[in-house]
Amino acid sequence: MEVEVRHRPVRYARLEIKPDGRIVVTAPEGFDVNAFLKKHERWLSNRLRELEEVRRESARGFPFFGEFYRLELGNVREIERGEDKLILPAERERARKALKELLRARVTALVALYSVLMGLSPGKIYIRNQKTKWASCSSRGNLSFNLRLVALPERLIEYVVIHEMAHLRYLDHSKAFWRLVGRFYPGYGTARRELKRWWGIIEVNEGWRWLEGRE
């Protein structure tokens, strides 16, 4: 079990497990790291087991709209999809552009639908390579969606759109915000848990590591 200890002038120790399985402890100088790890032994065991399950699922192939495909890079300008194979342009930026165009079409249609259903008026829509968030809403009402959404099943993309649309009315995560989300996506609790799992799948997936330049 690989443990990385980072000494920082923090008040409380923090424990993290990275997607590659590294355990990172951030703590002040002189902190008893071994005792800290012993105290959280069960939590660590459970999280490492979950991470191993995520790795096994990620190894099924390249996730694309909730399905897993054998990924090939070829001399193509557009994405080609077969029964179990997905061909992306071999040039990384072209591959990103093609995926962004597909995702933009799906997201734009959902935003248009929920603009009517929720009585809201969003600003511009962006598809970006965000590192920590599935999506975001600016104070000006512009919506930014992570390219990683193209890996998700449609129902989870729909949840993310509803979530960000709700931020057009409430920029926080207040009870009123969650009531609004729940009106249009009653199973948001399950969706949030699934999004965490999918984020882990993308983090360790070889195809996505190439696509995002994380080889």
N, C-alpha and C positions, 0 to 999 in steps of 0.2 A: 504494500500500500504506500504509494508515493505521497508525501506530505510536504508542502511548501509553506514555510513560515515567513510571514512578512511583518517585521517590527515597525509599528507606526505609533505616533502619539495619540492613540485612541483611548476612549474611556472604557469601552467594552470590547471584548474579543468577538470576532466574527468568523464563522465557519462557512466555507463554500465548497461545492464540488463542481469542477469544470467539466464541460462536455467530453473532454478526453480522459476523464477519470481522475485527474489530479485533485487532491484535497488541499485547499488553501486556507490557512489560518492567519488572520490579521489580528495582531495583539500587541500590547505595549511590551517594552523591554522587561525581562524578568518574569514574564507570565509563565505559569506551569502549563505548557501545551499538552503534555502527556495526560495530565489529569483531565484537561478540557476534552481531549479526544475520547478518553474513557467514559466520561459523563455522557457524551453524545454517541456512544458506540451503536446503540440500536438505530438511531436516526441515520447514521452513516451507512449501516448495513442495508437498511431499507432503500435509501437513495441510490446506493451503488447497484442494488438489484434492479431498480427501476431503470437506471442508466443502461444496464446490460440488455434489458428488454427493448429499450429504444434503439440500441445499436443493432440488435437482431432484425428489428422491423426496418430500419434504415437500409440494411444490407439487401433488402428485397429488390431495390432498384431506385431509379430516379422518380421522386414523387411529383406528380403533375395532375392537378385538379383531383386529388384524393386517391389516385391510382398509382401503382408503381410500374415503371417501364425499364427495360434494358436500354441504357443510354448509348447512343453513337454520335460521334461528331463527324460531319461530312461536308462536302462541297455543295451546300444548299443555301438558299437565301431565306427560305421560310421553314417553319417547323413542320416536319413530316411525322405522322403518327401511324403506326401499324397496330396489330392486335396486341403485341407485347413489347413493341420497340418504339422508341422516340428518337428521331434524328434532329439534332440541333446544328446550326452553323458552327463550323470549327473555330471561327474567329469569335472570341469571347464577347466583345462589344456588340457584334451583330446578333449573337444568341440572346443577349440581354434585351436588345431592342425588340426582337421578335416576340419574346415572352412578355415584355411590357405592353406591346400592342394588343396581344390577346387578353391580358389582364385588364387593360384599360377598357376594352369593349365590355367585359363582364361587369366591372365596377361601375362604369358610367350608366349602364342599364339599371343596375340596382339602385344607384343614387337617384336616378330619374323616378323610379317607382316609389321609393320611400320619401322623396320630396313631396309627392302628392299625398301619400298615405299619412305622413307625419305633419304635413302642413309647414314644411321648412324650406328655406331657400339657401342652399350652399353656394359658395363662391367657386373658385377654380378647383380642378381635380388634378393631382400630381401622382405619378408612379415613381417611387424612389427606392434606392438601395439603402434602406434604413438598417442600422446595426442593432438596435435594442427594442424597437416597437413595431407592432403590426401596422399601426396607422396613427395619425395624429390630426388634430383639428386646430387651426390657428384662430386667434382672436378676431381675424377678419373673415372667418367663415370658410377659409380654404381647407380642403381635405387632402392629406397626403397618405398614400397607401404603399405599403412595403411590397416590393417585387416578390418576396417570399410567399405572398398570398396565393400565387399561381400554383403552389404545391398543395393547397388545401382543398378539401371537398367543398362543393358549392355552398352547403348549408353553413359552413364556418365563415366563408367569405361574406355571406349574407349577414351573419351576426356582426362581423367587424364593421360592415357598412352601417348597420343600424346603430351600433355603439358610437361611431363617430358622428353620425347624423344627430344623435341625441345630444352630443356636445355642442351642437349649434344653439341649443336652448340652455344647456347647463354645462359650463366649462369645468365643473368639478365632478366628483363621484358621490354626490349627495344622495340621500334617500329618494328625492324627487327624480334625480337622474336615473336611478335603477328602476324606479316605477315606470318611467317612460320606456326604457329599454325592454322591460318585462311585458309591456303592452304589445310589443311587436315581435318579441322573441322570448317567450315564456321560459325556455330551457337555457337561459344564458349562463347559469351556474355550471351546467355540464359543458357548454361550449368553452367557457374559460379554462376548465381543466383540460379539455382536448387541445386547446391552443398551446398550452404548456408542453404537452407531449409532442405535438407537431414541431414546435420550435426546436426541441431536442433532436428530433429526427433530422431536420434540416442542418442543424449544427454539425452533425457527425457524418452526413451523407457525402460521399465522394464527389458525386456530380455537382452538388451545390457548393462544395468547397472549391471546385474548379470554377464554377460560374461566378462566384464572389471573390475569386482571387485569393483563396485562403489555403492553397496547396502547401 
